[in-house]
């Protein structure tokens, strides 16, 4: 705590200084006196301290009075309190230049009364300073006990803020590190009205977690004590909140991992646990999987940016959004207050945020699952992952995939568990598959992208990173080798599904 002393004006009211005269620098009489010293040598620059009252007879500089002017400048630069001179023995008049500099820097020069020993002055001044410090320390302890008791009794941060505001007699606001309001007192206090506000950082474990603002132009010693104690108790309160939030996040994360893994839990247990951890079981949940080619580190710019993106999403009828990191995946859980299917408007809101993000980061893909109840949320998770798996094979040029777009392909793949399609696949594209194996070529892949782009040579070339003439040559070779025609929609659809099932066989 930076405890201020008493002012120069206060000292002049002491009996021992009742006959002292202010020669110049009257505008600085409110300077704070924190200590007192006596000048015995001409070079005191390295000894001067903030808030110092310097006593001197000017004996050490009596032969060069211009040094008095320099002494006043040095005192001002050190933010000292005042210069007190006994002039009767060695200094018969005050240099005019010294007086002008004193007025310029608003640093008081005091003429001490004749015959008063230094010891009487120093004893009287130090007694005042010590007494005031003792009073401030007692008051500081009282404030600390009162505020910390509120925190320890879990009275709530609003009660703490109200007490701090009452002590300082000014509105206050506590902001988090993103600049969002945590609490204010009075409750209707607005940040934009803090035109004369002062602010201090709030830290927890050497990390800045918030900012404390007071709308008050001048703070006296007691206000400063309140500020320091308020910062301390706000740090304690935010640390307590952080610990509670970290514990809740860890428990919620473990619970979400169980749900995503499809571990069987009785519905009643999911409902009760979900309510305790803020996961409402009465509403619908949607899983979004953000998958990167690299492990997502906790402090990576990618994670920070995607987290900010998620926070900026404002979906209609969405209650909460949670995130969960899994290696190279970020799992996003969106809660919706009603049960409609995923709407185009919702898709567009995500696309609006994700597309610019893709320009910065090129090594991630996003899959959207459907909506489900909390105890069936693993189904939405599987849908989101299948969206990426199937969608990226259907169109590797895209990086955002919705389950509703690939749902029919997933159903067809599931049907292969009961229907043997190998015979049909061999009959239709067997020769192409064999040719690719023997010649290390990509005719099957070329035909797939040619069909998926509705016969566009340009789009197929883009997907395969080759020239369109090369695509045309490959299509001619495909027709020749496999003896196929692609004249009708039914033929194209049949070959498309055969290649699709071949690509995903065993996946």
Protein Blocks (a to p, Z undefined) as FASTA:
>chain_A
ZZddddfklmmmpmklmmpccfbhklmmmpccfbdcddfbfblmlmpcehiacddehlmm
mmmmklmmmmmmmmmmnopabdcddfklmmmbdcfklmmmmmmnopacddddehiafklm
mmmmmmmmmmmmmmmmmmmmmmmmmmmmmmmnonojklmmmmmmmmnopacddddfkopa
fbdcdfklcfklmmmbccddddeehiafbdcddddfbdcfklmmmmmmmmmmmmmmmmmm
mmmmmmmmmmmmmmmmmmmnopacdfklmmmmmmmnopafkbccdddddddfbdcdfklm
klmmmmmmmmmpccehiabdcdddehjaccdddddfbfcdcdfklmmmmmmmmmmmmmmp
mcbccdddddddfklmmmmmmmmmmmmmmmmmmommbcbdcfklmmmmmmmmmmmmmpcf
klmmmmmmmmmmmmmmmnopaklmmmmmmmmnnopaklmmmmnopafklmmmmmmmmmmm
nopaffbfklmmmmmmmmmmmmmgoZZ
